[in-house]
C-alpha cells in the first residue's frame, strides 16, 4: 500500500536510532511532500519525496491520498495508571478548596481511597473500564502504553491489577508494558509500620509477581511522605534478583534522592522530576536512564513543571508521558501533553514530539521498533488533517487534527 501527497513525514530516523539525546531531539529533519509504502506484513518498507516516486510502481496496489496531511508516529505513553475503580472527583473539590496533594494523602485519601475501591471491584469490571480508557487513548493517537499497578497495596489486589494489565496486553492492538508498583503507598493495614510493609512487599509480593511472570518492570514512589531512598534501595535490590528492571517515581514532591538511587540501580527511567535540580541533571547526563516528565500532573495539581528545557540543553534523553490516573492527571490525551511540553516547558514542537514518541518508546524498552517512522518497523502513525506546520498541532491543542490512524499497517480509525 502507498500513501501519497503527504505534507511532511516527521520523526523519520534510520536503523539503530532507539532514542534521541539533547539537541538530537530537534534535529530530525522532516521529509516534505512525501510518499510512504507499507509492506504486506504491516511494516514501513520505504518513503521519500514525491518528486522521486516512480508512479508506475503504484500498479494495482492500494493508494491512499493524504491530501497534504502530515504523518507523525503514534505517541508512546510510558507512564500511566489506567487500572482503577471509580474516580476521585471528590478530591478534585478538595483541591479547588485549597488542599494539597500531600494534605489529601495525609488524611487517608489519594492512593489509599483508590486502593479501598479497587479491592472490592471485580476483575472483569476493572478490565472493561481500563480497556475503555486505553481505547480512548488510542483514538487520540497513542500507539504504545506502560500500565502500572499500585492501587492494590495487598498481595491479592496487586496481583489482580497485574492480571488485568496482562489482559490489556493480550487484547489491545498496541504494545503494553506492565510495571509492578506495590510501593505506591503503604497499605492501610500497615499504617505507621512502613518498614514492615516494605518487608512484606519483598517477602510476599515480589516473589508472587515474579513467579507468575506478570511484570516487565518494578517501580517505587521514592518521595517525601512516601518511600525513602533506603526503602527504594531494598526493593530494587530484591527485584534485581528476579531480573526485574526498575522505573522510579522520583522528585515529584521534594528533592528526594530518587533520581540517584534509580541511576544506581540502572533504572530504565526516572519519572516526574518536578523538583529536579542541576545535580540530578548532571547525574542523568552521565547515565543511560531516561528523564520522563509528566506535565499533566503539574497542570492538574498546580505544581512546578519539570525542567525540560534545561534537561534537553544538558544533553539528556527526555520523554513526556501522560501519568493518566484518577487523582493527579485524569487524562490520557498525549496531544495535550505535547502542547504542555511546548507551552509550559519551553520545548520546541519537534523536541516535544520526540519526547512523546521515540523517547517515550525508549522508556518502555521499545525504542528500536516504535515511536518513529523507519524502514522495517511497524507502520504505526497518524495522518493529520491538512495543517500549515507541525507546530499547528500543539498550538491549536483542542482543534480536531486526526484524519486517520494506522496500527501495524492497517487503517484503525
C-alpha positions in Angstrom: 0.0 0.0 0.0 1.2 3.5 -0.8 0.3 6.8 0.9 1.0 9.7 -1.3 0.8 13.5 -1.2 2.0 13.7 2.4 2.7 17.2 3.5 5.6 16.0 5.6 6.8 12.9 7.4 8.1 13.7 10.9 10.4 11.7 13.2 11.8 9.7 10.3 15.0 8.0 11.6 17.5 5.4 10.5 18.1 1.9 11.8 19.8 1.8 15.2 18.4 5.0 16.5 16.5 4.0 19.6 16.4 7.3 21.4 17.4 10.9 21.0 19.6 13.0 23.3 19.7 16.7 23.8 20.0 18.6 20.6 19.2 15.5 18.6 15.6 15.8 19.7 15.2 18.9 17.5 17.4 17.7 14.6 15.3 15.1 12.8 14.5 16.8 9.5 11.0 16.2 8.1 10.6 14.6 4.7 8.4 17.1 2.9 6.0 16.5 0.0 6.4 12.8 0.6 5.1 9.3 -0.1 5.3 6.1 2.1 4.9 2.4 1.3 3.6 -0.2 3.7 4.6 -3.8 3.0 2.4 -6.9 3.3 3.5 -7.5 6.9 2.3 -4.1 8.1 5.8 -2.6 8.2 7.1 0.6 6.7 9.0 -0.5 3.6 10.2 2.8 2.2 9.4 6.5 2.0 10.7 9.6 0.2 9.9 12.7 -1.7 7.0 12.7 -4.2 9.4 14.0 -6.9 11.4 10.8 -6.7 8.4 8.4 -6.8 8.1 6.3 -9.9 4.3 6.4 -10.2 4.4 3.4 -12.5 5.4 1.4 -9.4 2.0 2.0 -7.9 0.5 -0.6 -10.2 -2.6 -2.2 -8.8 -1.7 -1.5 -5.2 -4.0 0.3 -2.8 -3.2 4.0 -2.8 -4.2 6.5 -0.1 -4.1 10.2 -0.8 -3.0 12.1 2.4 -4.2 15.3 0.7 -1.4 17.3 2.3 -1.8 15.9 5.8 1.3 15.2 7.7 2.4 11.9 9.2 3.6 11.6 12.8 4.4 8.4 14.7 1.8 7.3 17.2 2.5 8.5 20.7 4.3 6.2 23.2 2.9 6.9 26.7 5.4 5.4 29.1 3.7 6.3 32.4 0.1 5.5 33.1 -2.1 4.2 35.9 -5.2 3.4 33.9 -6.4 0.4 36.0 -8.5 1.9 38.7 -12.1 1.8 40.0 -14.4 4.8 40.2 -13.0 8.3 40.2 -11.6 10.8 42.7 -13.7 13.8 41.8 -14.4 14.4 45.5 -10.7 15.1 45.9 -10.9 17.4 42.9 -13.2 19.6 45.0 -10.7 19.4 47.9 -8.0 20.7 45.6 -10.2 23.6 44.5 -10.8 24.3 48.2 -7.0 24.6 48.7 -5.8 21.2 50.0 -2.5 20.0 48.5 -1.8 16.5 47.2 0.2 15.8 50.3 -2.5 17.0 52.6 -5.1 14.8 50.9 -2.7 11.8 51.3 -2.1 12.5 55.0 -5.9 12.5 55.6 -6.0 8.9 54.2 -7.2 9.9 50.8 -5.5 9.8 47.4 -3.9 6.4 46.6 -5.5 4.8 49.6 -9.0 5.7 48.5 -8.3 4.1 45.1 -7.0 1.0 46.9 -10.1 0.7 49.0 -12.4 0.8 46.0 -10.2 -1.5 43.8 -10.2 -4.2 46.5 -13.9 -4.7 46.2 -14.2 -4.2 42.4 -14.5 -7.4 40.3 -11.6 -8.1 38.0 -13.8 -8.1 34.8 -15.1 -4.6 35.8 -11.6 -3.3 36.2 -10.6 -4.7 32.8 -13.6 -3.3 31.0 -13.0 0.2 32.4 -9.3 0.2 31.8 -9.9 -1.1 28.2 -12.2 1.8 27.5 -9.6 4.2 28.8 -7.0 2.6 26.6 -9.2 2.7 23.5 -9.9 6.3 24.1 -6.1 7.0 24.3 -5.6 5.1 21.0 -8.3 7.1 19.3 -6.3 10.2 20.3 -3.1 8.9 18.7 -1.4 6.7 21.3 0.2 3.6 19.9 2.1 2.1 23.0 1.5 2.4 26.7 3.0 1.4 30.0 0.5 0.3 32.7 1.3 0.3 36.4 -0.2 -1.4 39.4 -0.1 0.4 42.7 -3.8 0.7 43.7 -3.7 -2.7 45.2 -1.3 -2.5 48.1 -2.0 -6.1 49.2 -0.7 -9.2 47.6 -4.1 -10.2 46.2 -5.1 -6.8 44.9 -1.7 -6.1 43.3 -1.9 -9.5 41.5 -5.4 -8.7 40.4 -4.2 -5.4 38.9 -1.3 -7.1 37.1 -3.6 -9.8 35.7 -5.8 -7.0 34.3 -2.8 -5.4 32.8 -1.8 -8.7 31.2 -5.3 -8.9 29.7 -4.9 -5.5 28.2 -1.5 -6.5 26.8 -3.1 -9.6 25.2 -6.2 -7.9 23.7 -5.3 -4.3 22.8 -3.9 -3.6 19.2 -0.8 -1.8 20.6 2.1 -2.8 22.8 1.5 -2.7 26.6 4.3 -2.8 29.1 3.5 -3.7 32.7 5.1 -2.3 35.8 4.6 -3.6 39.4 4.2 -0.6 41.7 3.4 -2.2 45.1 5.5 0.6 46.6 3.0 3.3 45.6 1.9 3.9 49.2 1.8 2.0 52.5 -1.4 -0.1 52.6 -3.9 0.8 55.3 -3.3 -2.4 57.2 0.3 -1.2 57.7 -0.4 2.3 58.8 2.5 3.6 60.9 4.5 0.5 60.1 6.2 1.4 56.8 9.3 -0.8 57.3 7.0 -3.9 57.9 5.1 -3.0 54.7 8.4 -3.0 52.8 9.3 -6.3 54.4 6.0 -7.8 53.2 6.5 -6.4 49.7 9.9 -8.0 49.4 9.0 -11.3 51.1 5.5 -11.8 49.6 4.5 -9.5 46.8 7.7 -9.7 44.7 8.0 -13.5 44.7 4.3 -13.9 43.7 4.7 -11.3 40.9 7.9 -12.9 39.6 6.5 -16.5 39.9 3.6 -15.5 37.7 5.7 -13.5 35.2 3.3 -10.6 35.4 5.7 -7.6 35.4 8.2 -6.2 32.9 9.4 -3.6 35.4 9.3 -2.6 39.1 8.6 0.9 40.4 8.8 2.7 43.7 7.3 6.1 44.7 10.5 7.4 46.2 9.5 10.8 47.5 8.7 12.9 50.6 5.9 11.3 52.6 6.1 8.0 50.7 9.2 5.7 50.4 12.7 6.6 51.4 15.9 6.1 49.5 16.7 3.2 51.8 13.3 1.6 51.2 13.8 2.0 47.5 17.3 0.5 47.5 16.0 -2.5 49.4 13.1 -3.1 47.0 15.2 -2.6 43.8 17.9 -4.9 45.1 15.3 -7.6 45.8 13.7 -7.1 42.4 17.1 -7.4 40.7 17.3 -11.0 42.0 14.3 -11.8 39.8 15.7 -9.9 36.8 13.1 -7.1 37.0 14.5 -3.8 35.9 13.3 -0.6 37.7 11.5 2.6 36.7 11.2 5.2 39.5 8.7 7.8 40.7 11.2 10.5 41.8 11.3 14.1 42.9 7.6 15.0 42.4 7.1 16.4 45.9 10.7 17.1 47.1 14.3 16.6 46.1 14.1 13.0 47.3 17.3 11.3 46.1 15.1 9.1 43.9 17.0 10.1 40.8 20.3 9.0 42.2 19.1 5.7 43.6 17.3 4.9 40.3 20.5 5.5 38.4 22.5 3.4 40.8 20.1 0.5 40.0 20.2 1.1 36.2 16.6 2.3 36.1 15.2 2.5 32.6 13.6 5.8 33.5 13.1 8.1 36.4 9.7 9.8 36.2 8.1 13.0 37.4 11.2 15.2 38.2 9.3 18.4 39.0 11.8 19.2 41.8 14.9 18.2 39.8 18.0 20.4 40.0 21.4 20.6 38.5 23.0 17.7 40.4 20.2 15.4 39.2 20.6 16.7 35.6 24.3 16.0 35.8 23.8 12.5 37.2 21.3 11.7 34.4 23.7 13.1 31.7 26.2 10.5 32.7 23.8 7.6 32.6 21.5 5.7 30.2 18.4 6.5 32.4 15.7 8.4 30.6 14.3 11.5 32.2 10.5 11.1 31.9 8.4 14.2 32.8 4.7 14.3 33.4 3.3 17.8 32.7 -0.3 16.7 33.0 0.2 16.2 36.8 1.8 19.7 37.1 -1.1 21.2 35.2 -3.8 19.4 37.3 -2.1 19.9 40.7 -0.7 23.4 40.1 2.9 22.1 40.8 6.1 23.3 39.1 6.8 21.8 35.7 9.9 19.6 35.4 12.9 21.5 33.9 12.6 20.0 30.4 14.4 22.9 28.7 17.4 22.7 31.0 17.5 18.9 30.6 17.4 18.9 26.8 20.1 21.7 26.8 22.2 19.5 29.0 22.1 16.6 26.5 19.5 14.3 28.3 17.1 12.0 26.7 13.8 13.5 27.8 10.4 11.7 27.5 7.0 13.1 28.1 4.1 10.9 29.3 0.5 11.4 30.5 0.6 10.0 34.0 -3.1 9.1 33.4 -4.5 8.4 36.8 -7.7 9.3 38.8 -6.0 11.6 41.3 -3.4 13.8 39.8 -3.7 13.6 36.0 -7.1 12.3 34.8 -6.3 12.4 31.1 -4.5 10.2 28.6 -4.5 12.8 25.7 -0.9 12.9 24.6 -1.6 15.8 22.2 -2.3 17.9 25.3 1.0 16.6 26.9 2.8 17.6 23.7 1.2 21.1 24.0 2.2 21.5 27.6 5.7 20.4 26.7 5.8 23.4 24.4 3.7 26.0 26.3 4.8 25.3 29.8 8.2 23.6 29.5 9.6 25.7 26.6 10.4 22.8 24.3 10.1 23.4 20.5 7.3 21.4 18.8 9.8 18.9 17.2 11.6 18.4 20.5 8.4 17.8 22.4 7.2 15.4 19.6 10.4 13.4 20.0 9.8 13.3 23.8 6.2 12.0 23.2 7.2 9.4 20.6 10.7 7.9 20.3 12.0 8.7 23.8 8.7 7.5 25.3 9.2 4.3 23.4 12.7 4.0 24.7 11.4 4.5 28.3 9.4 1.2 27.7 12.2 -0.7 26.0 10.5 -0.2 22.6 12.9 2.4 21.1 14.1 0.1 18.3 10.6 -0.6 17.0 8.2 2.1 17.9 8.0 5.9 18.2 9.5 6.8 14.8 9.0 6.3 11.1 11.7 3.9 9.9 12.1 1.2 7.3 11.3 -2.3 8.7 9.4 -1.0 11.8 5.6 -1.5 12.4 3.7 1.1 10.4 2.1 2.9 13.4 1.3 6.5 12.6 -1.2 9.3 12.4 -2.2 11.1 9.3 -3.2 14.6 10.2 -5.8 16.8 8.5 -4.1 19.3 6.3 -2.1 21.6 8.6 0.2 24.6 7.9 3.1 23.2 10.0 4.0 20.7 12.7 3.7 23.5 15.3 0.0 23.9 14.5 -0.8 20.6 16.4 0.3 21.7 19.9 -0.5 25.4 19.1 -4.2 24.6 18.4 -4.4 22.0 21.0 -8.2 21.5 21.0 -8.8 21.6 17.2 -9.5 18.2 15.7 -6.3 17.1 13.9 -6.5 13.4 13.1 -7.5 12.2 9.7 -6.5 8.6 10.1 -4.7 6.3 12.4 -2.7 3.2 11.2 -1.6 0.4 13.5 0.7 -2.3 12.2 -0.1 -1.0 8.7 -3.8 -1.3 9.0 -6.3 1.5 9.0 -7.5 1.6 12.6 -9.5 4.8 12.6 
